[in-house]
Every structure is written in C-alpha cells, then in structure tokens.
C-alpha cells in the first residue's frame, strides 16, 4: 500500500504554490487559534452619523477652511485655479457643491491610477455546492441557464467571465473589458472639461494560473467594439496593463480535522493532492509594491483599488475630490447592509483604539454580533471592496501595513472538500489609516458585485426570475425587491457609465461623441 507523501516533500511547484509562504502561514495559524485572535479584537457597530462618514449624492456639498482646500488640492495640482470650483462661505471658509466637486475630481483624474485586484480563476464563482446553497430555489429555477453560463466560465480568470447576461439570454461583455471602456469614457469627459490630456493607467494583481489568459485577452482587446474607437480617439492604449503576480498558497486542513492544522492534501478526494489558493487580496501591499512606487515616481499621487467583480466601482470624480479635500490618506466605500450581504466585511469601531475598522462577518466579528445589531435596528455598513489611496502616504507606510495586516483563517466546504483558507484581507488596512473617509454609497449604483454565478444571473434577469422565486415562497419578497432594484442599477450603469444601449435584446456600445 502506497504511503502518503510527507507534507514537506509534496510537489508544491507543480501547483505554482509558494512552499515557504505556505509553511510560514501554517506555523502562524497554529501558534494562535482564530478564537484567541478574535478575543483580542473587540469590535462594535459604530454610530453612522460620524463626521468621518460622507453620504455622496447629487445634493452633497462640502464646506471647509479655504486654506485647507488650497493646501490639499494645490499639493497635487499646483496650477489649478481652485476658486473656480468653490464659493466663499463666510470670512474664511469655502463651499464645494456637487457640480464643482465633480469638475475638481475630473482634474484630479490626471494624477489618479486604477488598481484592480483580479484574483484567480472563476472556480468559486461557478462552484455548484456554493451556488446551490446560496438560495436553493434560485438554483433550481435557473436550471439550464446556470449550466450554460457556467460553461462559459470554466478555466477563465474572473476578470474575463461575462459581467452580466443580456435580456435575450446571451452572455454580456467581461468585467475587465467593461472597466476599460468606462475609464476611457471618463478620460474623454475629463479632457472635454479640463482641456488637458488625462491618462488613467490600469495596474493589477494577478496569480500564476491566470497570467497567460489575461495577457492573451488584453492583446485581443485592441479589436474590441467597446474599445477600438475610444483608444484611437484618445491615442491611449488602455489594454497595456501593468501587473504583478501574486504567489499561491496551499489550502490548510479544516478545523473539524483537529489541531494543529496541516496542509490540506485531499483536494477533490484525491490523495496527496494540494489545493492552490490565493492568499487573499491583502497581499497586494507586498505584491504590488513595485507598481505603487513606480506610479508615485511617475507623478500619480492617487490610486483607486477595487475588486474586479463589481460593476459599480468605476472611479467617481466626486469621491476623489472628497477624499482630497478632507485630507484623508484613504477613503473606503460601504453601502447599507442588505439580506444578500452575508459574506464580507462591515464597518466597525475598535473598542480599544476607537478607530474605524473593517471586520469580516464570521471571521473577524461573530455572526451573532451582527444579527443582534440588526435586531436592534442599527444601520450596518457593508464593505464594497473599493477604495482610494493617497500614494504619498501609502508609499511611506507599506512596511508597517505589510507587517501588521493580519492573516485570517476561514473554513470552507466546497466541491474541492472541507478545508481552511488562509487570507489577508485588503480592507483591514482601514484600521491603520490615520484619517480615513468612509463613503456610504447607494448599493444599486456602486456595489453590483457578483460573487457567484447565480447572483449575477439573478441581477441580470430579475424581472423574469424574481416573480418565480416569490411564487415559490412569499418570504422572499424583500430579497426579490432588492434584486429588481439591483437590475435597475445594472441597466443604469450599462447605459450611463459604460455608454451602452439595448438593441434587439443585447447591450451594445453607443458610438462616441467627439
């Protein structure tokens, strides 16, 4: 009978797994249990009326001392005539209204880069166990539609899977292709408003399993109907994406298998088989360090950082202007928590430090604490995985962030088996920011995330699916109403942010106006 291979001798390199990083994290995980870690991190739900929380809308305005506005804006754009963007308010203050906040933000786009956390292949996205447990009646209602669309996602990076489904049932354009179009449209708007050439470079964190597919796709995008005319008109090839590759880690054993944990070696029920996983998007601070430093040296002083699978997180010039005017080292988008927001982080306050933090539900904050807060009627803000960083601050703080960002262990039960995943979560950096700005945004406008294929299909075709779901069980009424609102948000984004129109059951690009 063949013996198991020793953990240290397993062929890590065959899976593109960083063996040393995996064993280091395994030792750290066993040195301190997650339960003990949570006892040292006491969080509570904060008062959302804090002055550090802004609620952007068409009616928003910001009043601050003129000297602060001048100092903060001119340190980035020394030639800007700031008084063109605000009005006097009393002897010392100025007020920025929404319209001029947007105009100011369009100028600031010239010193802003767009960072994407691309993650890996769409494995979890189409995992049947995960999708079917999300909302069992939905999975059965989707039926063949789910299987057909899952087939389009096999072995593809999440960035390259369809971001929506057309009304006629055909797959839409990919997440990354749409993001590129939106950035080009923003550049076009900025040039018309500022008279300057605005260039927003894209940079990304990818992993070894997706690098080739992404490079091939970006090469083909030069003939994309979404991009070709805009690239030619702006004379800027946005498909030239700067990237760094995130190392993969091996999955660890599930808590049900006891402690100390070991490397998980039974992937998909096969003996001596490792499961390669990304170590969380929080690794970006070390992986992307060369690009953060290069962009800063090239004169880019701000950078967005976003997850790829959210159609709402295109840069908002108003958000950029608010971040700069508030003197914040970073801003983070959150939206009011809804019944579908069950996996991810929420805005909390640390009882010891008094700082805002982002705590993952069930990982950094107990589910029971969240449920109790909801019963009490507290407003809970859910993390949208979208932020804006001042690169002047970030470039000086990377050593501290890399050292202090915690490693979280989450238990998984998926097609590959029961295992644990070690991850660093980007948004836990919030607690380290001296003066963060929280942007409380409207979910249908800014947070159309698709963590699962079934979720994307429901958002795309809620007008057809929601009534069937409701007829199955009337208790789904709130869920169905939210799905219809999200579909409305999707249509609004495709039309206005991505410059598309419906034609014979498909979303197609509108010709650009020059």
N, C-alpha and C positions, 0 to 999 in steps of 0.2 A: 504494500500500500504506500502510495507516494506521500511524503511528508509535506506539511506546509512550509513554504519558504519563509525564512526569518524576515521580519519587518525591514531590517536594515539592508537586506540583500534583494529586496523587490526591485524590479526594473523601473524605477521612477522616471528615468529619462525617456522611456518609451511612451509615457503619457504626457510628456512636457511638464512634469511636476518638479518643482524645486524641492529636492530632498531635504536639504539643510533647513530651509524655511519651515517645511512641514514638521520636522522633528523639534525645532525650536518652539513652535507654537504648541505642539503636543506637550512638551515639558511645562510650558506656561499654563496650559489648560489644566494639567494635573496638579500644579502647585497651588492653585486656588480654585475651588469649585465655583460655579456660576452662582449658587445660592449665597456663598460667602461674599462674592463680589457684589451681589445685589444689596446685601445688608449694609454695605459701605456706601451705597448710593441711594440716599433717601430723597425722592422727588415728590413734588406735589403739583397739582394743576394750578397755574398762575391766574391772576386777575387779568383778563384780556383788555382791560381799559388802560393798560400801562402806556405811558408816553413813548415807549420804545416799540410799540406796535402800531403800524400805519395800515389804514384801510383804503387802498388806492381805488378811485372811481373817477368818473368824468367830472365830478364836483369837488375833487380834492384840491386843497391849497396848502401851502406851507409858508409860515412866517418865521423869520429868524433875523438876528442882527446882521446888518449889511456887511460889516467887517468879516463875519464868519463866512458868509456866502462868497465874498470876494476871495478870501484866502483859500477856501476849499476848491472853488472852481478854477481860479487862475493858476493854482499849482499844477493843474492838468492841462488847461488851455490858456496859456498866458496872453494870447492875443484876442481873447473873446471880450466883447463889449457887454458885460454882464447886465448893465442897466436896461438893455433891450429886452431882457427876459423876465423882468420883475417890475413891481411898482413900489414907490415909497409907502411905508406904513408907520406913521409917527416920525419921531426925530431920528431914530437910529435903525429901525427895522425895515425890512423889505418883504413883500409877499409875492410868491410864485403861484400863479393859477395853473390849472391843468394844461391849458393850451401851450403856455410857455414852458412848463415843465417838460412837455413832450419835445418842444423845439430845442431846449437845452440838452435833453437826452440824445437827440439826433446828432448834435455836435459831439457829444461825448462818445458816440459810437466809433468815432475816428481813433479813439485810444482804447477800444474795447475788443478783446478776443472772445471766441466762443469755444468753450471746452465741453467735450462730450465724454461721458462715462459709458463706453459701448458694451462692456460686459462680454459675455461669451455667446455660445450658440443658443438658439431658442429652445433648449431642451426642457427647462422647467415650464416655459410658455405653453408647450403642447403636451406636457405630462398628463396622461389621461387620469391617473389617480387624483392629481391635484385639481384638474378641471372638473371632474365628476363630483368631487366633494365640495366644491365651491358653492354650488346650488344645484343639487341633483335633478330637480325637474327641468332646469335650464339645459343641462347636458342632454337629456333625452329629447327635449324639444328641438334642439339644434340638429341632432341626428346626422344626416349625410352632409349638411353644410359644415359641421365641425370637421368631419373626416376629410372632406375635400380641401378645406383650408389648411388643416394640419399637414396635409401632403405637400403644400406649397412652402412649408416652413422647415422641413426636415433638413438637417445639416447646414442650416443657414444661420449666420450671425443675427442676433435680434435686430440690429440696425437695418437689415436687408429684407425683413419679412414685411408683408403688407401692413400698413398702419391702420387701415380701415377696409371695409367691404363696400363696394358700390351698391346702389339700390337694385341693380339688375343681378346682384349676387357675385359679380366678378371681383377679383382682388384689386385693391387700390395700389397706389404708389407706396414705396417703402418709407420708413421713418426718416432715414438719413437723406434720401432724395428730396423729400418734402422740406426738411430743415434747411438744406442748401438753397432751395428756391426762396424760402421765407427770408433768409439772410440777404440774398441778392435783391429781393424786393425792398427790404429795409435800406440797403445801400442806395438804391435808386431814389427812395423817398428822401434820404438824408442828403444826397447830392443836390436834389431839387431845392431843398430848404436851406442848405448852408452854402451852396456854390462851391463846395470843396469835394475832392475825391475822398470817398470814405471806403476803407477796406477792412472787412471783418474776417480775420483768419480763423479757420477751424483747426483745433487740435483735439486729439482723442487718446484715451487709454483703451487698448485692445488686449486680447490674450493670444497665445500662440496658435490656438485652434481656429481663430477667425482671421488672422492676418492676411492670408492669401486671398480668401474670398472677398475681403474688404478692398484690397488693392485692385483686384480684377474688376469689381463693381465700379470703383471710382474711375477707373480707366474708361469703362463703357459709358459713364455718365456724360461724357463730352458730347454724345449724340442724344441725350435725354430731351424729350419735348418740354420738360419742366425747366430745363436749364440753358439750353443752347443759345437762345436769343438773348437772354439776360447776360450770360457770360460774354457774348460778343459785344453787346452794347456797353457794358461796364468795363470791358477789357480786363477782366479779373477772373482767373480760373479757380473757382472755389473748390473744385474737386481735388486740388493739391492739398491734401490734409496732412498736417504734421502729427506724428504719432509716436507713442512709446508702448512697449509690450509688457503687460502685467504677468508675472510668473503665476503658475497654477500651484495649488496646494492639494494634498491628498485629503479625502474625507476621513473623519475620525469615527470611532465606534459610538453608537447611541448610548445614552445614559442607562437604558434598560439592560445593556450588556455589562453594566457594572463599572466600577472604578478601580484602579486608574484606567483612563481611556487608552486605547491603542489606535493604530492606523486601521481604518476600515478596509478589509481585504476580501469582501464577499460581494462585490458590486454585481448587480443583476443575477445574484445567486451563484456566481462562478467563483470557485476557489482561487485564492492568490490573485485576485483581480482588483486593482485600485480604481478609485473614482476621482478623476481630476476635477477640481473646482476652483473658481476664482476666490481669492482671499478677501473679497469684499471691495467695494469701491473706495473705501477709506485708504487703500494702498496707493491711491492716486498721488498723495502728497509726497511719497518717495519715488514712485514710478515716473510721474510727470515733472519731477523737479527740474530736469534739464530744460524742459519746454517753458515752465514758468519763468525760469531765469532768463532764457533767450528772449521770450516775448517782452519781458520787462526791459531788457537791454535794447530791444528794437523800438522802444517808445510806446508800448502798450501798458497802460497803468491800471487797467481794469480787466477782469475776466469773469464771464459767466461760467458756471459749472453746472451741468444738467445731466440727468439720466436720459438715455436715448428714447425710451419708450413712452414719452409723454408728449403729445402733440401740442400742448398748451405752453410749453416753456421756451418759445422763441423770445429773444431779448425784447423787453418792453422799455422804450426810452424813458418813460416816466419813472419806472423803478430804478433805472440807472441814475437819473437826476436826483431822486430822493435819497439814494444811498450816498451820493457825493455831498449833497447839501447838508445831510445830517451828520457828516463827519464820521460815518461808520466804516469800520475796517472790512465789514462784510454785511450783506443782507441775505435773508432767507425767506422763501415763500412757504406759507402754510395756508390751508383752507379749512373751513369748518368741517369737523369730522362727521361723516355720514355712515349709514349702516354698512356700506360696502368697504369702508376703510378699516380693515381688521388687521392687516399685516403691514407694518411700517412704524414710523416714529411719530410722536406727538410732542407738542411744546410743553415743557415742564419747567419748574424752578427748583434749583437745588437748595435744600433746607439749610445746608451749612454755609455755602458761599453766597446765596442769594442770586446767583447767576441763572439766566435762561439756559436751558439745555434741550437736546432732542433725545428722547428716550424711546427705544423700540418696544412696542407692546409685546409683552410676554418674554422679552429678553432682558431689557433694562428696567422695565416697570411692569409689575404684575397685572395681568388681565383684570383681576378683581378690583384693583385700584381704579382702573379706567371705567369699569362697569359702575362702580359706586359713584364716581364723579358724574357720570351720565344720569344716574338716577336722581342725583341732587340738582339736575338741571344746569350744570356748569357748561360753559362753552369750551369745547376742546378743539384745539387747532392741530390739524394733521399735516405732517411734513410732505411737501410737494416735490422734494428732491431737486430743488432748483435754487441756486444761489449766485450772488455777485460778490467777487472778492477784489479788494484793493491790492494789486500786486506789489505795491511798495511795502505794505505790511506783510503780505504772505511771503515774499522773498526773504525777509529777515526772520521769519518765525517758523520756517519749515523744520528746523532741527527740533524745536520744542514740540511742535504738533506731531511729528513722526514718533517721538519718544513717548508722548502722553496719550495718544489716541488708543483707547482700549481695544482688546480683542474680545469679541462676543462669540459665544457658542450657542448655536440653535439646533434643536433636534428636528430631524426630517424623516418623513415616511412617504417615499415616492416609488416610482417604478424601479429605481435602482436598489431599493431596500430601505431599511431603517438605519440611519447613520447620523452623525453630527457634522455640522459645518462650522468652521472657524472663520470669522469675518471681522474686518474692521469697517465701521460704518462712517462714511464721509461726514454726515451731518452731526455727528457727535462733536465735531470741531466747534460747534456753536458755543459750547461752554467755555472755550478758550479765547473767544473773541472779546476784547475789552469793551467795545461799544457796538454791539450788533443792532441791526434794524430788522424787525420782523414785519414782513409784508403779508397781511391777511387778505388773500385774494379769493375771487369767486371761482369755485371749483369748475363749473362748466366752461369757463373762459380760459383758465390757466392750468387745470390739473386733469387732463384727459389721459390718464395713464392706462396702459394695457399690460398688466402683469400676467394675464392668462388669455389664451385664445378665446375662450368662451366669453370673457369680459369684453374683448374687442368686438366680437360678433354682436353681442347684445347692444353695445353702444351704437354700432353702425346701423342696426336694423330694429331698434327698439319699438318703432311704430308697428312692426309686424309681430315681434316676439313677446313684448310686454303684455298685450291682451291675452295671449295664450298662457303665459305664466300666471296671470291674475285669475284666469278661469280655472286653473289647476288648484290654486289656493288663494283665497281672498286676503290672507295675512301678508301677501307680498305687495300690497298696494303702495306702501311707501317706497319700497325698492323699485317698483315699476315706474312710479312718478319720477324718481331720481334718474332712472335710465332714459326716460323720454327727455328730461332736461339735459342730460349729457349728450344725447343725439342732437338736440338743438345747438348745443355748444360746438359739437363736431362740425355741423353744417356751417355755422358762423365762422369757425376757424378756416375751414376749407375755402370758403368764399372770400373772406376779407384778409386773413393773414397769409394764406397760401395762394391767393389770386386764381381761384378755380371757379368753374361754373358747371351746372348739371346739363348734360346733353345726351339724350337717348339712354338714360339710366346709368350714365357714368360721369364721374367728376373729371373734367378736362381743363387744362390751363387756359386762362384768358390771355389773349395777345397783350404784350406790354405796351404801355403808352409812353412815348418819349417826347 
